[in-house]
Amino acid sequence: MLRRLDALGCFLATVWVAQSAPGSEEAARQLERRWTGIEKPQPNLGVRDLFGFALEASAIGWHPERVAKALDLAEQAQDRGEKSKTFGNFKWYWKDERPADLNAVEFTMQQGVLVWMLHKDKLNAEGVERLERLLRFGVEGIRRHRVREDYTNIFLMKTWNAIAIGEATGRPDLADEGYAMLDRWLAYTLENGIHEYNSPTYYGTDLDSLGLMARFAKRDDGKRKAEAALRLVWTDIAANWFEPCQRLGGAHSRDYDYLTGHGYLDQHLRMLGWIPSTPPFVPSAFLELCRWNLPAEVRQPSVSAVPRIVHQRFGPNPWERATHYVGRRFSIGSAGHDYEPTGKPLAVNLAGGPQRVVANFLMDARRDPYGRNRFVTGGGHMKALHLLPFLMSVQRGAEVLFLASIDPASPGFRRWAAEPVCLLSHLVIPSDVGIWVGDDPVKPPPSGAESGLLHGGVVFLRFQDVAVGVRFVLGLDTVGRPAPIALANDGQPGAMRLTCTHSAAKPEGRGTVALWLRAAEGLDDAAFAVFRRQFASASVEAKVEGNRIEVAATGLEGRLRLLGDVAKGERIAIEGADAGSEKHILAINGRDFGREILGPVVPKPM
């Protein structure tokens, strides 16, 4: 289920970063600019802007009367109808008639309670009265907002809100609810991993809430558990960190940056020095409150264990797992499921800096391989969405066998592409790589053009000493014939694509594709020739019997095989993965750090 835009760009609207310390003239100038958008509210003014402004301004004692005005607008955006289903919640945008994105109450209360806890003495009487009412009615909105443990970022935010408001306003029953939620999330995660795994946006939001709990929760047991959760998330970040590009490598859930894989998490990474900044990065007042002093040993996997293999779970089903091989100058990762149309279930990173394009797979019905064409989704937010096909994958080391299939008649297709104009499978690639088809180098087509490739051909990408082999083991159009494969140059800076065309127009049937990828590094010309020869000559199989599809490849360490019923969504066989990897919560080179970290803090069943 597509979650609404609970943190797209995460705080792009509400987090501002002064280039000097809070309380300085520069901070005041930033607030002055923000005030102009609040004094005369425009239709797209967000309620989070109001609470963010109140926190940043009250942190330096800036114009209490203006803070009171911002809180007045927030009251106007809050649903005060006791019989309303959204009682206590907020309109997300000033233009909205009523609350639509129910996550609004969590984002607003997260910052509102900080103003009450830390800066109430800097508000005027009107501001105190307004904030007290906002929090009191906000409690109703929080309690009526149903959130499951697998909705990681919002569940943790609701947990913080219940603990903080409960303890700050004399509601011990609410605080009890919050601590119980933290226990539930830890128990869920110990068995299933982090559902919104490896997200360059929402891991930042998770760190916000967990950092606030670790710093401000009044119960020592709660602080200890929040710190264990922080250690887990940061170990996850370190495990999947690809240092040459200063970002998370591997497969991603919920990644709004199709091309380079950056998001709100970068704010935390800059604050802790993982991403260098010039001039020096200065956190907002809010972000500073979320800071956790990361123990040095947590980052060790990202700087010492190279190459490394990472296995992690992100749900209760056996196919909800991700594998990531991290080398010195490349990484390759895959996942067996993609639960939202913003993920990267297959991704290859090549060295080259933060703006180097991530090679990644997606299925597309809008002719938008690069995620540039956003449209209104739930809650009135703007997003670019790809399709959610039935997926299967198996990875061992730096090899991945991957299958994707989708039927336009399926409810999931209609939901994410109500007006399809095509059905395409893209492997987006960096535009500066050398491209070979078999033993022949290929010149990329000019901007706006594409060049056809032989069906079943083997394509190689080469960047310095790194090589990636790509074999289209299977590619079917919507009537079951071999689908054409092309190298296309759309003029998108930094990116091109390898595209399997299932249907060039509105699709009337199912499209299916299977890819086999192998990567290696440290290759000179002679070794690259050997790499090409071995990969191109290795045996592959593809069988289609109605809706049952089987693909297999002879990998370097054994056979990789997938068998599934694409119509029923059944994963019948997945063979070739590292033995025992399906049991790991978060493992690096076979050691399950996830269980080691969470095991001691998860309450034992009574």
Secondary structure as the mmCIF struct_conf table of DSSP 4:
data_model
#
loop_
_struct_conf.conf_type_id
_struct_conf.id
_struct_conf.beg_label_comp_id
_struct_conf.beg_label_asym_id
_struct_conf.beg_label_seq_id
_struct_conf.end_label_comp_id
_struct_conf.end_label_asym_id
_struct_conf.end_label_seq_id
HELX_LH_PP_P HELX_LH_PP_P1 LEU A 2 ARG A 4
BEND BEND1 ASP A 6 ALA A 7
TURN_TY1_P TURN_TY1_P1 LEU A 8 THR A 14
BEND BEND2 GLN A 19 SER A 20
TURN_TY1_P TURN_TY1_P2 PRO A 22 GLY A 23
BEND BEND3 SER A 24 SER A 24
HELX_RH_AL_P HELX_RH_AL_P1 GLU A 25 GLU A 39
TURN_TY1_P TURN_TY1_P3 LYS A 40 PRO A 41
TURN_TY1_P TURN_TY1_P4 PRO A 43 ASN A 44
STRN STRN1 GLY A 46 GLY A 46
HELX_RH_AL_P HELX_RH_AL_P2 VAL A 47 ALA A 59
TURN_TY1_P TURN_TY1_P5 ILE A 60 GLY A 61
HELX_RH_AL_P HELX_RH_AL_P3 PRO A 64 ALA A 77
STRN STRN2 GLN A 78 GLN A 78
TURN_TY1_P TURN_TY1_P6 GLU A 82 LYS A 83
BEND BEND4 SER A 84 SER A 84
TURN_TY1_P TURN_TY1_P7 LYS A 85 GLY A 88
STRN STRN3 PHE A 90 PHE A 90
BEND BEND5 TRP A 92 TRP A 92
STRN STRN4 TYR A 93 TYR A 93
TURN_TY1_P TURN_TY1_P8 TRP A 94 LYS A 95
BEND BEND6 GLU A 97 ARG A 98
TURN_TY1_P TURN_TY1_P9 LEU A 102 ASN A 103
HELX_RH_AL_P HELX_RH_AL_P4 ALA A 104 HIS A 119
HELX_RH_3T_P HELX_RH_3T_P1 LYS A 120 LYS A 122
BEND BEND7 LEU A 123 LEU A 123
HELX_RH_AL_P HELX_RH_AL_P5 ALA A 125 ARG A 144
TURN_TY1_P TURN_TY1_P10 GLU A 149 ASP A 150
BEND BEND8 TYR A 151 TYR A 151
HELX_RH_AL_P HELX_RH_AL_P6 THR A 152 ALA A 168
TURN_TY1_P TURN_TY1_P11 THR A 169 GLY A 170
HELX_RH_AL_P HELX_RH_AL_P7 PRO A 172 ASN A 192
STRN STRN5 GLY A 193 GLY A 193
BEND BEND9 HIS A 195 GLU A 196
TURN_TY1_P TURN_TY1_P12 TYR A 197 ASN A 198
TURN_TY1_P TURN_TY1_P13 PRO A 200 THR A 201
HELX_RH_AL_P HELX_RH_AL_P8 TYR A 202 PHE A 216
BEND BEND10 LYS A 218 ARG A 219
HELX_RH_AL_P HELX_RH_AL_P9 ASP A 220 ASN A 240
STRN STRN6 TRP A 241 PHE A 242
HELX_RH_3T_P HELX_RH_3T_P2 GLU A 243 CYS A 245
TURN_TY1_P TURN_TY1_P14 GLN A 246 GLN A 246
STRN STRN7 ARG A 247 LEU A 248
BEND BEND11 GLY A 250 GLY A 250
STRN STRN8 HIS A 252 HIS A 252
BEND BEND12 SER A 253 ARG A 254
BEND BEND13 TYR A 256 TYR A 256
TURN_TY1_P TURN_TY1_P15 TYR A 258 THR A 260
TURN_TY1_P TURN_TY1_P16 TYR A 264 TYR A 264
HELX_RH_AL_P HELX_RH_AL_P10 LEU A 265 MET A 271
TURN_TY1_P TURN_TY1_P17 LEU A 272 GLY A 273
BEND BEND14 TRP A 274 ILE A 275
BEND BEND15 THR A 278 PRO A 279
HELX_LH_PP_P HELX_LH_PP_P2 PRO A 280 PHE A 281
HELX_RH_AL_P HELX_RH_AL_P11 ALA A 285 LEU A 289
TURN_TY1_P TURN_TY1_P18 CYS A 290 CYS A 290
HELX_RH_3T_P HELX_RH_3T_P3 ALA A 296 ARG A 299
HELX_RH_AL_P HELX_RH_AL_P12 GLN A 300 SER A 304
BEND BEND16 PRO A 307 PRO A 307
STRN STRN9 ARG A 308 ARG A 313
STRN STRN10 PHE A 314 PHE A 314
BEND BEND17 GLY A 315 ASN A 317
TURN_TY1_P TURN_TY1_P19 PRO A 318 TRP A 319
STRN STRN11 ARG A 321 VAL A 326
BEND BEND18 ARG A 328 ARG A 329
STRN STRN12 PHE A 330 ALA A 335
BEND BEND19 GLY A 336 GLY A 336
BEND BEND20 GLU A 340 GLU A 340
TURN_TY1_P TURN_TY1_P20 PRO A 341 THR A 342
STRN STRN13 LYS A 344 LYS A 344
BEND BEND21 PRO A 345 PRO A 345
STRN STRN14 LEU A 346 LEU A 350
BEND BEND22 ALA A 351 GLY A 352
TURN_TY1_P TURN_TY1_P21 PRO A 354 GLN A 355
BEND BEND23 ARG A 356 ARG A 356
HELX_LH_PP_P HELX_LH_PP_P3 VAL A 357 VAL A 358
STRN STRN15 ALA A 359 ASP A 364
BEND BEND24 ALA A 365 ARG A 367
TURN_TY1_P TURN_TY1_P22 PRO A 369 TYR A 370
BEND BEND25 GLY A 371 GLY A 371
STRN STRN16 PHE A 375 VAL A 376
HELX_RH_3T_P HELX_RH_3T_P4 GLY A 378 GLY A 380
STRN STRN17 MET A 382 LYS A 383
STRN STRN18 PHE A 390 ARG A 396
TURN_TY1_P TURN_TY1_P23 GLY A 397 ALA A 398
STRN STRN19 GLU A 399 ILE A 406
TURN_TY1_P TURN_TY1_P24 PRO A 408 ALA A 409
BEND BEND26 SER A 410 SER A 410
HELX_RH_AL_P HELX_RH_AL_P13 PRO A 411 TRP A 416
BEND BEND27 ALA A 418 GLU A 419
STRN STRN20 LEU A 423 PRO A 430
TURN_TY1_P TURN_TY1_P25 SER A 431 ASP A 432
BEND BEND28 VAL A 433 VAL A 433
STRN STRN21 GLY A 434 VAL A 437
TURN_TY1_P TURN_TY1_P26 GLY A 438 ASP A 439
STRN STRN22 ASP A 440 VAL A 442
HELX_LH_PP_P HELX_LH_PP_P4 LYS A 443 PRO A 446
TURN_TY1_P TURN_TY1_P27 SER A 447 GLY A 448
STRN STRN23 ALA A 449 LEU A 453
TURN_TY1_P TURN_TY1_P28 HIS A 455 GLY A 456
STRN STRN24 VAL A 458 PHE A 463
TURN_TY1_P TURN_TY1_P29 GLN A 464 ASP A 465
STRN STRN25 VAL A 466 LEU A 476
TURN_TY1_P TURN_TY1_P30 THR A 478 VAL A 479
BEND BEND29 GLY A 480 ARG A 481
STRN STRN26 PRO A 482 PRO A 482
HELX_LH_PP_P HELX_LH_PP_P5 ALA A 483 PRO A 484
STRN STRN27 ILE A 485 ASN A 489
TURN_TY1_P TURN_TY1_P31 PRO A 493 GLY A 494
STRN STRN28 ALA A 495 SER A 503
BEND BEND30 ALA A 504 LYS A 506
BEND BEND31 GLY A 509 GLY A 509
STRN STRN29 GLY A 511 ALA A 520
BEND BEND32 GLY A 522 GLY A 522
HELX_RH_AL_P HELX_RH_AL_P14 ASP A 525 SER A 537
BEND BEND33 ALA A 538 ALA A 538
STRN STRN30 VAL A 540 GLU A 545
TURN_TY1_P TURN_TY1_P32 GLY A 546 ASN A 547
STRN STRN31 ARG A 548 GLY A 555
TURN_TY1_P TURN_TY1_P33 LEU A 556 GLU A 557
STRN STRN32 GLY A 558 ASP A 565
TURN_TY1_P TURN_TY1_P34 VAL A 566 GLY A 569
STRN STRN33 GLU A 570 GLU A 575
BEND BEND34 ALA A 577 ALA A 577
HELX_LH_PP_P HELX_LH_PP_P6 ASP A 578 ASP A 578
TURN_TY1_P TURN_TY1_P35 ALA A 579 GLY A 580
HELX_RH_3T_P HELX_RH_3T_P5 SER A 581 LYS A 583
BEND BEND35 ILE A 585 ILE A 585
STRN STRN34 LEU A 586 ILE A 588
TURN_TY1_P TURN_TY1_P36 ASN A 589 GLY A 590
STRN STRN35 ARG A 591 ASP A 592
HELX_RH_AL_P HELX_RH_AL_P15 PHE A 593 LEU A 598
TURN_TY1_P TURN_TY1_P37 GLY A 599 VAL A 601
BEND BEND36 VAL A 602 VAL A 602
HELX_LH_PP_P HELX_LH_PP_P7 PRO A 603 PRO A 605
#
